[in-house]
Amino acid sequence: MKTDFRNHLHFALVVCLIAFWLAAPALASDVNDPRARQLALAIGYAMSGQQDCLSAIEEVETGAVLQRIDEKLADPDFYLAGAYIHSFTNTNAKGCLSGLIYHRDGLSRIILTGFKAAFREDARLAITRLDLSPTYTPTPRTSLYFVPAEKASADSFRGLAFKKALLKANRHAIPSEGRRGDSRPRAYTVVAFMMDRQPPDVQMEIVQSTISGSASGARRHHGQNQDGWCYTILPATFAYSQGEENFFNIFLHVNKNLWLANTYSTHSLLMRTQQALAQRGYDPGPVDGQMGAQTRRAIERFQKQQGLPMDGQPSLALLALLRATDWPPAVPLVQTSLTMLGYDPGPIDGQMGRQTAGAIRAYQNACGMSADGKLSAGLLCHLAEAAGPLPAMTGGQGLRVKRFTAKMWPNMLGTP
């Protein structure tokens, strides 16, 4: 009896597996199918009113569904920047697809829209049903401008629409680099923008403080949310790239929750790089925010010691690396981080061998980076964030590590 039951069960399992195998081709989802891309592009072009681009997609009919999109959601400021396909299925000339559409405008703003669509396939593809939903990036980008008050006062920004305020700030802001510091404090209008559309209940706040990332400071101001576009204005007096360093910390508020989105300094990137070089003993010359031969040579010496391309130029990644370690070298840092993340760089010996380079390439591949197997400041910062705090390292080198912490908004509003 038990033997017969086992035989029947085995037969039933085999039948089920065969049925599943036969059905698999019809149910398979291929997000790389060119039809999926053409349909997603057609939806994106219709949303932004790019009729010339839409009509150029010969594979897709411009039917009633796409025409209704154009009537309701067309925005002349935004153009299609790309689409990401989550799923695509096609069975008996009918199918479904879902994904995410990116729109961008000339001011670098971004809109994300989730979509789910049904379609049929005859001589051409035709969308028969479409659902669109707003989607918000969990790590929104920010931008901040220092505008001399005599060029544009804080009052001159009040009430302006986001686009007009951004254009005004960009037009009157001082250059972030290549400018000599103020000889004495002067009045500025500090304007901060959230560059990616956010949920309507998000509020943006700017806080002036002498402490990076501080939520309390001498001055603070809540901004406004205009249909998901946030900006904040704060009058302030300081000396740019001279004297005491001031920080402008950008926070986001959702109900009673608070997140630090970004921190900006009144010292230029070059000046902060010079300060970090001097603290590390590289002697960049005067810490004045001016690029001279001595500063360039100091940057090149640091880059050479870290195994980086020697371009002698400051960058945010370079500054992060300068602040990430109290004592170099980059290779043990990379080897330890890769080991903690499950990659095998070989022994942590500070030597860039084939096994370490291979582990770097594997990590770069997994993260969608250019897989060249080489060290770079960007790679080191990426590893620093991914691996988290390192355990104490012992041995002759005596490496001491202070991890660079990226100030990014946590993934709390990934869905609307």
N, C-alpha and C positions, 0 to 999 in steps of 0.2 A: 504493500500500500504506500509506504513512504517512498519507495523507488519510483512508483508511478507518478506520485505527486511531484517529485523532483524532476522527472522527465517532462511532465506537463509545464512546470514552471520554467524549465530551461527552454522549451519550445516557445513559450509565450514571450520570454525575454528576447530570443532571437528574432521573432516576428516584429516585436517593437523596435528593435535596433534596425532591422531592414527598412521598416516603415519610416523611421526617423531619417535614415540615410537617403532614402528616395525623396523625402520631402525637403531635405536640407538645401539643395540648389535653389528651390523656389523661395525658401524663406531666408536665404542668406542675405546678410547686410554687407554691402561693399561701399564704404564711404568714399572710396576713390573712383567710383563709377563716374564717368564724364557727364552723364545725365544729371547726377546730383548737383554737380557744380553749375551746370547751365541753369537749372531750376533756381538754385540759391541766388545766382547772379541776377536772374530776371526779377526775383522778389526785391533784391536790394536796389536795383536800378529803378523799379517802379516806386519804391518808398521815397527816393530822393528826386523823383521827377526827371531822371536822366533818360528821356525818351529816345534819343538817338542811339544810346548804348543798348537800350532795351530792344529796339527794333532790329538791331544788328545780330541778335541771338536768333538765328534761323530755326534752331531746334525747338523753340518754345513759342506757343501761341500767346498773343497778347489778348487774353480773354477777359471776361467780365470781372473775375476775381482780381486780376492785376490792375484793371482800370479803376476799380473801387479803392484800391490801395493808393493810387495816384491822387484821387480826389480827396482822400482823408488825411494822408500822412506826408504828402510831398513837402520837402523843405529845401528851398533853393540854396541855403547856406551849406548844406552837407552833401558830400558825394560818397559813393560806395568805395570803401577801402579794402574790403575783403570779407570772406565768409568761412565759417568753420562748420563742417558737417558732422553731426553727432551720429546719425543713423540714416540708412537708406535701404528700403526693401522694395522689391518689384515682383509681383506675382500675377500672371495672366493679364499683362498689359495694364495693371493697376498697381499703385504703390504709395508709399508714404516716405517722407523724409523730415528730419528735424535738425536744428543747428542754431548757430549764432551768426548774426550779421553785424559787421563793423561799418559805421559811417564816421567820417572825419571832415572837418572844414579847414579853411586856410589859416585859422588861428590855433590849430593843433588840438581843438576840442574833439572828444570822442563820444559817440552814442553807440551803445550795444543793444541789440534787439534779439530776443529769442523767437524762434518760429517753429511751427509744426504745420506741415502741408500734406495734402493728399493730391494725387495726380493720376491721369490716365495717359496712355501712350497709344496713339493711332499713327497717322503719318507724322504727327508732331506731338510734343509733350504739351499737356494742358493741365493747369492747376485747377482743381475742382473745389478745394477747401483750404483755408489758411487761417491760422491763429497766430497772432503776434503778441508778445509780452515784453515789457521793459526789463532789462537786465542791467545790473550795476556792478562795476568793477570793484573787487574787494580791496584793492590797493590803489586808490585814486591818486593821480599825479597832481602836484601843486606847483604854482609859480608865484614868485614874489618880486615886487619892483620897489626900488627906492627912488622916489620922485622928489626933486627939490621943491619945497613948498612954494617958492616964488614962481615956479613954472605951472604948478597945478596944486591948489590947496585941497584939503580934505573935503571942504564944502562943495568944491566943483565936481566931485565924484558922486555925491549923494543923489540918489534917485535915478542914476544912469542905469540903463539896461546893461547886462553882463557884457555883451559884445562891444558896446561903445566904451565901457569902462576899461576893458582889456586893451582896446586900441589906444585909448588916451594914455594909459599907464605905460604901454610899450613905446609910445612916441616921446614921452617926456622923461623916462627913467634914465638914470646915469648908467654908463657902461659898467658891467660887473668886473671887467679886468682892464689893465692897461691905463688906469687912471690914477693920478697921484691922490693921496689921501687929503682929507680936509685939514686945514691948518688949525681950525677951531670948530667946536660944535655948531651945527646949523640945523634949521628946521626942515624936516622931510615929511612927505606923505607916503606912508608905507601901505601898499595895496597888495593883498594876497588873493589868489584865485584858485579854485578847484577846477582842474582842466577836464575832468571827466564828469558826465552827468551823474547826479546822485539822487537818492530817494527824496521826495518832497519834504520829509520830516527831518532831514539832516540839517543841522545848523553848524556854521563855521565860526571859529573864534581865533583871534590873534592875541598873543600875550607877549609883551616886551619884558625881558628879564636879563639879568646878568648871568643866569644859569641855563645851560642848554637843556631843553626838554621840560623846563619848569612850567607847571600849570598856574603858578602864582607869580605876579610880577608887579612892577610899578604902574604899568598901563595895560589895559585890555579892552577889546571891543568885539561884540558879536556882530556878525555880518547878516546878509540876507540870502534867501534861497529863492531864486526866480525860476520856477518850473524845473528844478533840479540843478540849476547853475548857481554856484555859491561864490561870493567874494566879500572881502572885509577890508575896511579902511581904518587906519590908525595914524593920527598925527604923532610925530616923535622928533626928538632933538638929540643928535649924536654927531660924532666925527667919524666919517666913513674911512676905514682902514687906518685910523689913528686912535691913540689913547685906549680907554677901556673898551673891551669887547662886549657888545650887546647882542642878545639873541632874540629873534622873533619866532616864537613857537606857535605852530598852526595846529589847532585842535578841532576835532569833529565831535558834535554832541548829537546823540540820538536818545530821546527821552532822558533818562538819568545816567546814561553811559557816556564815557568820555574816552576818546582815542587821540593819541599824538600822531598827526599825519606827517609833519616834517618840521625841521628846525633850520633857520637861516641866521647867518652871522653878519654883523656890520664890518667884519674884516674880510677882505677879498680872499678868494681861493688861493691866490699866490701868496698872500701874506700868511695865511694859516699854514700853507706848505712850508714857508720859510721858518715859521715858529717850530713846526714839527722837526724839520731838518736840524735846526739849531739844538733842540732838546736831545736829538739823537747823536749829536757831535759831528755833523757833516759840514758845519761852518758855511752857511749860504751867504754870509756877509750881512749887511744891515737888513733888519726885518722891517721893510718899508713898502712892501707890495709892488716893488718894481723889479722887472726881470733884467738882471745883469749877468755878466759872464760868470761871476762867482756863484750865483744861485743856480745857473744852468749846469755848471760843473758839479755842484753838490747833488743835484737831482740825478745826474748821470752816474755819479759814484754809487748812490743808493741803488739805482736801477741795475748797475753791473753786479753789485753784491747780491741782489735778489734774483739774478738771472733773468732780468726783464729786458725788453728792447730799449736801447739807450737813445731816447729822443730828447731828453732834457726838458720835457714839458710837464707842467703841473696838470693834475686831473683829480677828480673826486676819488677814483679808484686808487690812485697813488697816495693820496692823503689818507685814505682809509687804511692802506697797508702800512704807512708810516706810524699810524696810531695803533695798529693791531698787535705789534710785537715790541717788547722792550729790547729784545736782542734778536737780529734776524734769525737764522737764514731762512729763506723761503722753502728750500727743499725738505727739511725735516717737518716743517709746518704742513706742507702738502702731503707728505707721506703719512703723518699721523692722522690727518683729517680723512684721507682716503681709506685708511685702515678702519677707522671708526665707522665709516659709511658702508663698509662691506666690500671694498675693492682691495686688491692685493698688490701694493707697490713694491713688495719685497722688504728687506730689512730697513728700519728707519736709521739710515747711516749718513744722510745728507748728501748722497751721491745720486746724480741724475743718470740712472742707467736705463736699459731697455725695459725692464719690468716696471719701473716707475712711470716712464713715458707711456707704456701700454695701459697702465691703470688710469692715467690722466685722460688718454683717448677714450677709454671705456666710460669714464665719468662724463666727459664732454658729450659723447654720443647720447648717453642717457638723459642729459639735461638739454639737449637740442642746441648745444654750442658747437662752434667750429672745432672739429676733432683733429687738432694738429699736434697734440701731445706735448705742448710747450707751456712753460710758465708765463703767466701774465698777471698784472694787478687785478684784472677783472676775475680771473680764475680764483685767485687767492681770496678775494672778497666773497665770491660765490661759495667757496668751500667753508669759509669762516661762518657764514650764516647757516649753511646746511648742517655742519658738524656740531655746532654749538660749542660750549666750553670744553676745552681739552683737559685731560688729566695732567697732573704735574709730571714734567719730563725730567728725568735724571740722567746723569752721565757726564762725560767730559765737557759737552757743549753747554750744559746748564741753561737750556732754552726756557725763557719765561714768556708766557703768552697772556696778553690781555685782548680778548676777542673784540672785534669791531661789531657793534650791534646796529643793524639797519633799522631805522625808525620808519617802519611801514605799518599801515593800518591793518589790523588783523582781519581775517576772513569772517566777518560777522554779518555782512549784508550782501553775500554773494547771490542771493535770490531776492526778488522784489517783495 
